[in-house]
């Protein structure tokens, strides 16, 4: 290792440890196994370039300007999302905010020996964290875009990880490596794909962005087949949409982040997104006020008997709203 390489390795390690300290100070990474993963997996290898200034400027690891290279490295370890792929002016892939990733991985509640399916390969960084915790053979990540899976595969190999990286439609899962104990999505769902339930073991946990929140579902065997049900977490979350699923109203995609401050307007927008197609804005506002401005944890989703619906407080009513199916 030459002096330049050695200085870079030290700088990268310092930035990585500073990122971890920031995440811990924010209340995440209480699990020592996940803290070790974030301390040891080098995020900069997964974002050799990313876009800033609304996509008009690209920072990259081989910039001839040492100042811009240093800026790239600092940005790779800031606790923020990074836009990694833009096509025709549209954001299609990103590396999510590390503190949000940490919260989601801890909420996934994985145990040794379990198998995880990730929907949305992105940069490959999240798959690397999972592989560090569970081992390569336990992790499968799927993405629809072959360019994304190819780059994720390269990034993972550069960091020394080799989970299964699959090019395919995430709404169909990947049954060949199932059944899975956990499914985690890194893109916003318009509905819960039924194939995911069929590829899970009973008791499996599914964690996914939905509307502007995170839904945690438990999969179980019922009298009429596999079903899933669960509530939203307190955490707000904004992600790029899942491609391949039925589209709802087009919205500007986000880069995998949480808002700095969650206001009542944010909570109302969450309810609007969740009840889209069932309630018009005036009806939603009236209900929201009548129910004392409910927070995310009072809402949930049920997937059963070929149907799925969102609900407030009780999956059997009185406030339920049908969701599309796939």
KOLNU-851670 format. One record per residue (C-alpha): z, x, y. Coordinates in steps of 0.25 Angstrom, whole numbers, padded with zeros to 4 digits, always signed. Example, Ala and Ser with C-alpha at 12.3 -4.5 7.8 and 13.67 -1.06 7.14 Angstrom:
BEGIN
+0031+0049-0018+0029+0055-0004
//
This chain:
BEGIN
+0000+0000+0000-0004+0006+0013+0004+0005+0026-0004-0006+0032-0003-0014+0019+0012-0011+0018+0014-0016+0033+0006-0029+0030+0014-0032+0018+0027-0030+0025+0022-0039+0037+0018-0050+0027+0031-0049+0020+0039-0050+0033+0030-0062+0038+0032-0069+0024+0047-0067+0024+0048-0072+0038+0040-0085+0034+0050-0087+0023+0062-0086+0032+0056-0096+0041+0054-0106+0030+0068-0104+0025+0074-0106+0039+0066-0119+0039+0073-0124+0027+0063-0121+0015+0063-0111+0004+0077-0113-0001+0071-0111-0015+0072-0096-0018+0060-0097-0027+0051-0103-0016+0057-0093-0005+0053-0082-0014+0039-0087-0016+0037-0088+0000+0043-0074+0001+0033-0068-0009+0020-0075-0008+0012-0069+0003+0006-0080+0012-0003-0071+0019-0011-0069+0007-0015-0084+0006-0019-0085+0021-0028-0073+0023-0034-0081+0035-0030-0094+0042-0034-0101+0054-0026-0103+0067-0029-0109+0081-0034-0122+0074-0043-0115+0065-0051-0107+0076-0044-0094+0073-0043-0087+0059-0032-0077+0056-0034-0068+0044-0028-0056+0036-0040-0046+0039-0042-0048+0054-0045-0035+0060-0035-0038+0071-0021-0034+0067-0015-0044+0077-0022-0055+0070-0019-0050+0056-0004-0050+0060-0006-0064+0066-0012-0068+0053-0001-0063+0045+0010-0069+0053+0003-0082+0053+0002-0082+0038+0017-0082+0037+0021-0092+0048+0026-0105+0044+0014-0113+0047+0002-0118+0040-0011-0110+0040-0025-0115+0040-0033-0107+0030-0046-0115+0028-0054-0123+0038-0068-0129+0035-0076-0136+0045-0065-0136+0055-0056-0143+0045-0043-0137+0039-0044-0138+0023-0034-0128+0019-0021-0121+0024-0008-0114+0020+0003-0123+0023+0016-0120+0031+0024-0111+0022+0037-0119+0025+0030-0132+0021+0025-0125+0009+0040-0121+0006+0045-0135+0007+0034-0141-0002+0036-0130-0013+0051-0132-0013+0049-0148-0013+0040-0146-0025+0052-0142-0033+0045-0133-0043+0053-0127-0055+0050-0115-0064+0039-0119-0074+0033-0130-0067+0018-0131-0064+0013-0135-0050-0001-0140-0045-0004-0137-0030-0014-0146-0023-0021-0138-0012-0022-0123-0014-0023-0119+0000-0021-0104+0002-0014-0103-0011-0001-0099-0005+0007-0112-0010+0001-0109-0024+0006-0095-0023+0020-0100-0019+0020-0109-0031+0015-0098-0040+0026-0089-0035+0036-0099-0039+0030-0104-0052+0020-0094-0057+0005-0095-0057+0003-0103-0069+0012-0114-0064+0003-0117-0051-0010-0124-0049-0016-0126-0035-0029-0134-0033-0038-0136-0021-0051-0143-0019-0058-0131-0011-0063-0119-0019-0062-0110-0007-0047-0114-0006-0044-0111-0020-0052-0098-0020-0045-0093-0008-0031-0098-0014-0034-0091-0027-0037-0078-0020-0025-0079-0011-0016-0082-0023-0022-0070-0031-0019-0061-0019-0005-0065-0019-0003-0063-0034-0003-0078-0038-0013-0085-0048-0010-0100-0049-0021-0109-0053-0030-0112-0041-0039-0123-0044-0051-0129-0036-0051-0144-0038-0047-0157-0032-0032-0157-0030-0032-0173-0031-0035-0171-0046-0024-0160-0048-0027-0150-0059-0023-0155-0073-0027-0143-0081-0014-0135-0076-0005-0147-0076+0004-0154-0078+0011-0150-0066+0026-0151-0062+0023-0151-0047+0011-0154-0038+0011-0149-0023+0000-0152-0013-0003-0145-0001-0012-0155+0005-0010-0169+0010-0012-0180+0000-0018-0194+0003-0013-0199-0010-0007-0193-0023-0017-0189-0033-0015-0196-0046-0019-0184-0055-0008-0176-0049+0002-0186-0056-0005-0185-0069-0004-0169-0069+0011-0169-0066+0022-0169-0076+0032-0180-0075+0042-0177-0064+0032-0168-0057+0033-0167-0041+0021-0168-0032+0023-0163-0018+0012-0166-0008+0008-0168+0007+0006-0183+0010+0003-0189+0024+0012-0179+0032+0023-0178+0022+0026-0172+0008+0027-0181-0004+0035-0177-0016+0031-0185-0028+0038-0185-0042+0028-0188-0054+0034-0197-0065+0029-0204-0077+0030-0219-0076+0027-0232-0085+0013-0232-0080+0010-0217-0079+0013-0206-0069+0018-0209-0055+0023-0201-0043+0033-0205-0032+0040-0198-0021+0044-0197-0007+0040-0189+0005+0048-0176+0009+0053-0175+0023+0044-0164+0026+0031-0167+0034+0018-0160+0030+0004-0159+0035-0007-0154+0025-0022-0153+0024-0027-0166+0016-0029-0165+0001-0044-0165-0002-0050-0173-0013-0040-0185-0011-0044-0198-0004-0044-0196+0011-0035-0204+0020-0037-0204+0035-0042-0190+0040-0032-0181+0047-0032-0167+0052-0027-0159+0041-0015-0150+0042-0011-0136+0037+0001-0139+0029+0012-0139+0039+0024-0147+0043+0026-0152+0058+0036-0144+0066+0043-0157+0070+0042-0170+0063+0043-0182+0072+0043-0197+0071+0028-0197+0073+0026-0187+0062+0034-0197+0053+0026-0209+0057+0013-0201+0055+0017-0198+0041+0019-0213+0038+0006-0216+0045-0001-0206+0035+0007-0211+0023+0003-0226+0026-0011-0223+0030-0020-0235+0026-0008-0244+0024-0002-0245+0037-0008-0245+0051-0001-0236+0061+0006-0248+0068+0011-0253+0054+0016-0239+0050+0023-0238+0064+0030-0251+0062+0035-0248+0048+0039-0234+0052+0048-0239+0063+0053-0250+0055+0058-0240+0044+0065-0231+0054+0054-0221+0055+0055-0216+0040+0053-0201+0037+0045-0196+0026+0055-0196+0015+0055-0211+0015+0041-0212+0011+0035-0209-0003+0023-0210-0012+0022-0217-0026+0010-0214-0035+0010-0224-0047+0000-0232-0056-0012-0227-0049-0007-0231-0035+0001-0223-0024+0008-0228-0012+0017-0222-0001+0030-0229+0002+0042-0230+0012+0056-0229+0005+0052-0237-0008+0039-0235-0017+0040-0249-0020+0040-0254-0006+0040-0261+0004+0033-0250+0011+0022-0244+0002+0008-0240+0006-0004-0237-0004-0010-0223-0005-0024-0219-0010-0025-0214-0024-0033-0203-0030
//
